[in-house]
Amino acid sequence: MNRTGITVYWRENQAGCKGVCDSFLVENLSSESDPSLCNGERCFDGILLRGIKEKIEFARGDVLIVLHMLGNHGPAYYQRYPEEFRRFTPTCDTTDLDSCSRVALINTYDNAILYTDHVLAKLIADLKGITTHDTGMLYVSDHGESLGEKNLYLHGIPHVFAPREQTHVPMIMWLSPDFMADQQLDGACLDRLASTQAVSHDYLIHTLLQLFDIQTMSYEPALDLTATCTAQPLQDLSQI
């Protein structure tokens, strides 16, 4: 996408991009001083939305913004959400997960999930208000977390052995009505696939290639979430 002239921004609230974003415009927001979203040591993921609507509206041409969220990275789950999202109690307010009851640990994790839901909902609300571009959001977690099942915690077990809790993750796609119309996408078809089709991270890049109308021999329709629900899918150049 970067090579085709699409403006790519990487907004960081994690521990870095491990070289992935070296060619992009990078904004590290993890140590900002916003008192409503930061505590002096780290910022909540809501910081990634600051100014994002204006950034898109002022962009010339297509733009892709990657939000590298902190999400629910453990073990400090209790530090992943503001106090007002401490809805489920009691909570596990320590990194010594073994010392917490399972109920408290799950409550804390669920509070962090609740906050992530809030951030994504606010992002969609911001995108709905943009009239200069057709907008969309594609969210996916990189991994899950074990919360004491089989006496396992956190993540990182080799994939062949990893429990479902570490490998089964959410993927959420939202597209504006104008985006859907321009792409000639069938919303009912997408909803049906979302409820019946098992997918993986492999679908991410091929779906983005379709949504940004990028012609490349690397594109595989079978790994495009929208391919069977669009009237004019990209041509599969890999077979030519």
Secondary structure, 3 states (H helix, E strand, C coil): CCCCCCEEEEEECCCCCCCCCCCCEEEECCCCCCCCCECCCCECHHHHHCCHHHHHHCCCCCEEEEEECCCCCCCCHHHCCCHHHCCCCCCCCCCCHHHCCHHHHHHHHHHHHHHHHHHHHHHHHHHHCCCCCCCEEEEECCCCCEECHHHCEECCCCCCCCCHHHHCCCEEEEECHHHHHHCCECHHHHHHHHHHCCCCCCHHHHHHHHHCCCCCCCCCHHHCCCHHHECCCCCCHHHC
